[in-house]
Amino acid sequence: MNLLKAFVGTLTITDKNIVQKATQSLYDIKINDLQGKPIDLSNFKGKKILFINVASKCGFTPQYRELQKLYETYQEQLVIIGVPCNQFGSQEPGNPNEIKEFCEINYGVSFPITEKIEVKGSNQHPLYQWLTKKQLNGNQNSTVKWNFQKYLIDENGEFIDFFYSITKPMNPRVTKYLN
């Protein structure tokens, strides 16, 4: 027992964080697609998931093109899920049909897109509560700063990392987890 106390006493904060587990499973979170049909996140077990809060009238909107390329390149091991949000400069004003049409016509998007949600604030969707709160995801806290912030989840539903909007989808910081 004293040996255990001595070992635990030598752990650093970083070591203690490593052993923390998520208190909620990502796969239990409910979210709908653009047409209002439930997306069962557990269908993606065995693949990494990249969640991105997206908007059609943002300076980062051209990232849709690179997101589609990332999806096509790594679709055997990765699913990308676009999450429309209108909280940053009202840059996603469209209704579900307008969003779907915009993504398909302008960028050839074929990856799943969810219903429009709030990614921060008092009405933050449970998905983004999980993505941004260490007590839920078991890894780290974050704040969604702008459109096209990316969150990467591993094949078992464990939080890997997040990337700010300026990190392009095909950036090696993202793709290193996929190779």
N, C-alpha and C positions, 0 to 999 in steps of 0.2 A: 504494500500500500504506500509506504514512504517513497519507494522507487517511482510509482505512478505519479505521486504528488510532485516529486522532483522533476519528472519528465514534463508534466503539464506546466509546471512553473517555468520551464525553459522555452515554451512555445512563444513565438512572436505573434503579434496581431495578425500578420499575414498568414502564418501557419494555422491559426484558429479559423480564419476565414476560409481556408481551403476545405476544412472538414464540415463547414456549414452546408446544409442541404436546403433546397427550396421547400417552403412550407405549403406550397400549392402547386399542383401539376398544371403546366401549360395546356395539356390536353383536355382538361376539364373546363376550360374557358369557352364560353358561348359567344359566337359572333356570326353574323349573316353575310352573305354575298350581296352584290349590288341589287339583285332581284329579290332580296329578302329571304332567301333560302339559307338554312343553317349550314355553316362550314364546320365539319367535324375535324378539328385539328388532329385528333388521334389517327386519322387516315394518313398523316404524314410521318408517323413513326418510322424510323429507319432512314429518314432523309433530314438534312439540315433545312432549316426554315430561315429565310431572310424577310423580316417585316420592314416595310418602309412606309412612313406617312407621306402620301403623295398629294399633289395639287396641280391643276392644269394651267394655272396662270402665274407660275413662279419662274424665277430665273434658273432654277434647277430642274425645271420640267423636262428639258432635253435628256436628262438622265434616264427617262423612260426607255430611250433607244438602247442605252448601254445595259439597263436592267433586263431588257428582252434578250440581248446578246448573252448576258450572264446566264439567264434562264435556259436558253437553247444550248449553251456550251456545257452546262453542268446539270441538266435536268434529270440525269440518272441518280444524282445524289443531293439535289437541292430543289426546293420549291420556293418561289418568291411570292409573297403576298403583299399587294399594294393596299394601303389603308387610307382612303381619302379623308382629308381633314380640312376644315375651313377656318381654323383658328389663327393662322398666321397671315395677316394682311388680306383676309377674305379671298384667298387665291384659289379656293375650290368652291365656287358658287353653284356649280352645276347640280342638276338632279341625277339620279342613277342612270337614266338613259343617255343623258348628255355626257356623263363621265365615261361610260362604256364606249360610246361612239367616238369620243375624242381620243381615247387610248388606242382603240383599234385602227381608226383611220390614220391618225398622225404618227403612231409609233408601232403599229402591228402587235400590240400587247396581247399575249395569249396566256399569261399567268393569272392566277386568281386575284380578283379585286373585291374587297369587302364593302359593306355599307359605309356611309360617311359617319365618322365618329369624332369624339373629342379625345385628344391624346394628352391633355393636361387640364388642370383646374378641378373644380368641384364636381364636374360631370365627366371626369376621366373614365373612359371605358375600362372594364376589368382587364382586358388584354394589355393595355398600356400601364395599368397599375402594376401588373405582373412584370412587364418589361422594365419599369423604372424604379421598382422598390426591392431593395436587397432582401427585406424580410419575406418577400414572396418568391423571388427568383433565386435566392441563395447565393448570389454572386456580387452584385453591386447596385448602388443607386445611380440614377442619372436623371437628367431633365431634358425633355424634348425642346431643343432650341429653335428649330425651324423645320420647314418642309424638307422631305427627302433624307431625314435622319434614319439610319439603318440599324436594325437589331438582329444579330445572328444567334440562332439556337441550334444545338447539336442534334444528332439522330435520336437521342433519348429524351429530348425535351428539356435539356439543360441549357441555361444561358451561357453563351460563349463571350460575346463582346458587342459593343455598339460603335457606330461610326457616324460622325457629324456629316451634315449635308455636303460639305466640301470634298469628302472622300467619295470619289467616283466608284460606281459598282465594280468595275474591272480592276480597281486598284489592287496591287499585291497585298496590301493590308487585309483585304477581304478575301482574295482568291487563295492566299496561303492556307486557309482553312479548308479549301475545296480540293486541293491537289494531293 
